[in-house]
Amino acid sequence: MNPLRVLSALVVCGVATAAAAQQKVERRHHVTRDVYVRVNGAFASLRVTAWDRDSLLLTGDVPKGTRVDGGASETPSKGVKYYLEGPAGAAATGKLELFVPSGATVWAKAANASMDVTGVTGGLDLNIVGGRIAVSGTPRELNVESMDGAVTITGTPGWMRVKTASGAIVVNGGSPDAGMTTVSGTITARGGDYERARIESVTGNVVFGGTLRRAGSLTIDSHSGTIDLALPVKASLDIEATTIAGSILNNVTSRRPTPGREGRGEELSLGLGIGDARATLRSFKGNIRLLRSDAPPNKPG
């Protein structure tokens, strides 16, 4: 028998078997513009897209035998909930796509999954263990929690809280009220305006290259991670930087740091412009560096 024909037959058989092992998911509901949507359980990816309709659509493919519970109990519905339970012992491989009104509030939780959300202006509450989360848009409220998965935010949430254990956090935008926390992941915030921002890290490095609004405040605390504050040429803010065992590098002005209390670490008080905003930088063992935003950050040290 021709080996190529055997191989082709095996490939076709494998594709057919994989297709047969999947089941389609499709749920449609007439909902209010501010509907609350909850998706929880065994899936590997979830894509959420806002659209200009008074309806909700959940579609996708999940392993055969997956139980999909929930739905809506009224029309138009103010709340829709889904729970997915996969076959015993099977990995979560389901791929879901959810279309919601832009003003919806979406709560989603999974173990190891990728979540992509676009255009939602309501609220978002997203939770994973591993994988990744990417949000694009201007949600009213954004809460993200991840253990190992990376988190990327592109836009200007009205209120934002992002927490990870080892996952990297990247924010391309800004927020009037932002909080970012990690244990060992890196935090990078660039390209947007902030009114109030608080960033906390244990060992992960932090790079902040956003701008502060007038009367705004920025607080960055780290135990042993490097803190890089990238400042525009015409920055106007007061800076208080303190380390207990680390060093402070000032590449913005000629002012040099002074020894810290009891001769430990370093301190630096710096006023730029008329001091429209305030930045407080504190690190125990990590270094603090003040850089120009048009200069690349130094390598962590």
Buried (B, 14 or more C-beta within 10 A) or exposed (E): EEEEEEEEEEEEEEEEEEEEBBBEBEBEBBBBBEBBBBBBBBBBBBBBBBEEBEBBBBBBBBBEEBEBEBBBEEEBBEBBBBEBBBBEEBEBBBBBBBBBBBBBBBBBBBBBBBBBBBBBBBBBBBBBBBBBBBBBBBBBBBBBBBBBBBBBBBBBBBBBBBBBBBBBBBBBBBBBBBBBBBBBBBBBBBEBBBBBBBBBBBBBBBBBBBBBBEEBBBBBBBBBBBBBBBBEEEBBBBBBBBBBBBBBBBEBEEEEBEEBEEEEBBBBEBEBEEEBBBBBBBBBBBBBBBBEBEEEBEEBE
